[in-house]
Every structure is written in C-alpha cells, then in structure tokens.
Amino acid sequence: MSLERVIGNTAKGNGTFAVNPVTGDIAYPAGCVLVFFSPRRNRQTQFFSCQSGKPLTCVAFSPDGALVCAGEGGRHPAVLVWDANSGALLAELKGHSFSVRGVCLSGDGDRVATVGSPGDARVNLWEWRTGTLVA
C-alpha cells in the first residue's frame, strides 16, 4: 500500500513548517509522516515516515536543501535526518527525554541543534553523521 495524499497536519508551533531553500517545497508533519508539498505543482510530492509511530513535532531543511530533519514528540523521542531527495533515513539521534520542539541544521549541514520541550529542558548539539552528542 502506498500513501497518495495526507489531509491535515499536526502543526503546534512555528517550527512545524519548513521551506526547502533550493526548491521552494514545503515540509510539514502530519502525525508520524513528514509531508512535502510543491507550491509550483500544487500537490504533495513525497512522504517520509518515522518507524516509531510517534508524531513529528518540528522540521528543518539544511541550507543547501539536501537534508531534512524532524523531531518526534512523546517520551524518549528521536531526531531523524533524511536525504531530502531520496528519502533515505541517514540518522536517528536520541538524547531527549520528552518531545523535541525545535531542530536546525548548521550552515555546512554537519551538525543538528535540537531543543526539547519545557518538560525536557535540553538543548543538544549533534554531529549527526557519527551520532555524537557534542553539547
């Protein structure tokens, strides 16, 4: 079975929508699915899903548009990094106790900064390719 279309979203803050700086496509969460919408084509073009089934809470693209990352909600969430073109999951980073509220990729795409919910109260910096928690 393949997903054809998603109706709705689970936007809860200003970090839940991201624009690919190269293509102009928009990414937003709908439950445990990251939906990509092309304004030029006026349609959804891709769907990435997290295997945990946890809802996605925030999303960001790398400055070159090659990577997209998203944070999960709930207890012991992950931060997921995908290849924005192929949809290949490149990294799953765990270091928060409760929901991830914000994600950001560095200018060179080598690091991911993440912010937890008030109940988590953590700000993490990752070298995502190695899974190393830097700070």
C-alpha positions as CSV (number, residue, x, y, z in Angstrom):
1,M,0.0,0.0,0.0
2,S,1.3,3.5,-0.8
3,L,0.2,6.8,0.5
4,E,-1.3,9.0,-2.1
5,R,-2.3,12.1,-0.1
6,V,-2.4,13.4,3.5
7,I,-5.3,15.6,4.7
8,G,-4.5,17.8,7.7
9,N,-1.4,18.4,9.7
10,T,-0.2,18.4,13.3
11,A,1.3,21.9,13.4
12,K,1.6,23.1,17.0
13,G,4.2,25.9,16.6
14,N,6.3,27.9,14.2
15,G,8.9,25.2,13.8
16,T,6.4,22.8,12.2
17,F,6.7,24.1,8.7
18,A,9.9,24.4,6.7
19,V,10.7,25.6,3.2
20,N,13.4,24.0,1.1
21,P,15.7,26.9,0.2
22,V,16.5,25.4,-3.2
23,T,13.2,24.0,-4.5
24,G,10.7,26.1,-2.6
25,D,8.9,22.9,-1.5
26,I,7.2,22.9,1.9
27,A,7.6,20.2,4.5
28,Y,5.2,19.7,7.5
29,P,4.3,17.0,9.9
30,A,1.0,15.1,9.9
31,G,1.2,12.6,12.7
32,C,4.2,10.3,12.1
33,V,4.5,11.4,8.5
34,L,6.5,14.2,7.1
35,V,4.6,15.6,4.1
36,F,6.3,17.5,1.2
37,F,4.1,19.9,-0.8
38,S,5.2,21.6,-4.0
39,P,3.5,25.0,-4.5
40,R,4.6,25.1,-8.1
41,R,2.9,21.8,-8.9
42,N,0.1,22.4,-6.3
43,R,0.4,18.9,-4.9
44,Q,2.0,16.7,-2.3
45,T,5.2,15.1,-3.7
46,Q,6.8,12.9,-1.0
47,F,6.1,11.3,2.3
48,F,8.7,10.3,4.9
49,S,7.6,8.4,7.9
50,C,9.1,7.5,11.3
51,Q,9.1,3.9,12.2
52,S,8.4,4.6,15.9
53,G,4.9,5.8,15.1
54,K,5.5,8.9,17.3
55,P,4.1,12.2,16.0
56,L,6.6,14.5,14.4
57,T,6.7,17.9,16.0
58,C,9.2,20.1,14.1
59,V,11.1,20.2,10.8
60,A,14.0,22.0,9.2
61,F,16.0,21.8,5.9
62,S,19.7,22.2,5.5
63,P,20.8,25.4,3.8
64,D,21.5,23.5,0.5
65,G,18.2,21.7,0.6
66,A,19.9,18.3,0.5
67,L,18.9,17.2,4.1
68,V,15.7,17.5,6.1
69,C,15.4,16.7,9.8
70,A,12.5,16.3,12.1
71,G,11.9,15.8,15.8
72,E,9.5,13.4,17.4
73,G,7.1,14.0,20.3
74,G,6.4,11.9,23.3
75,R,8.8,10.1,25.7
76,H,12.3,9.3,24.6
77,P,11.9,10.9,21.1
78,A,14.3,10.8,18.3
79,V,15.6,13.4,15.9
80,L,15.6,12.0,12.4
81,V,17.8,13.1,9.5
82,W,16.8,12.2,5.9
83,D,18.2,12.7,2.5
84,A,15.6,15.2,1.1
85,N,15.7,13.8,-2.4
86,S,15.8,10.0,-1.9
87,G,14.0,9.8,1.5
88,A,16.8,7.6,2.9
89,L,16.9,7.8,6.7
90,L,20.5,8.8,7.4
91,A,20.4,9.2,11.2
92,E,18.3,8.6,14.3
93,L,19.5,10.7,17.2
94,K,18.3,10.1,20.8
95,G,19.1,12.4,23.7
96,H,15.9,14.0,24.8
97,S,13.6,12.6,27.5
98,F,10.4,14.4,26.2
99,S,9.2,16.0,23.0
100,V,11.6,17.8,20.6
101,R,10.2,21.2,19.9
102,G,12.9,22.6,17.5
103,V,15.5,21.4,15.1
104,C,18.1,23.3,13.0
105,L,20.8,22.1,10.7
106,S,24.1,24.1,10.6
107,G,25.2,26.0,7.5
108,D,27.6,23.2,6.4
109,G,25.0,20.5,7.2
110,D,27.3,18.7,9.6
111,R,25.5,19.5,12.9
112,V,22.0,19.5,14.2
113,A,20.8,21.6,17.1
114,T,17.7,20.4,18.9
115,V,15.5,22.0,21.6
116,G,13.4,19.9,23.9
117,S,10.0,20.7,25.4
118,P,9.8,22.5,28.8
119,G,9.5,19.1,30.5
120,D,12.7,18.1,28.8
121,A,14.6,21.4,29.2
122,R,17.6,20.3,27.0
123,V,19.4,22.0,24.1
124,N,21.5,19.5,22.2
125,L,24.1,19.8,19.5
126,W,24.9,16.7,17.4
127,E,27.4,15.7,14.8
128,W,24.7,13.7,13.2
129,R,26.8,11.6,10.8
130,T,28.6,10.0,13.8
131,G,25.7,10.3,16.2
132,T,27.9,12.2,18.6
133,L,26.3,14.5,21.1
134,V,28.7,17.4,21.2
135,A,26.9,19.6,23.7
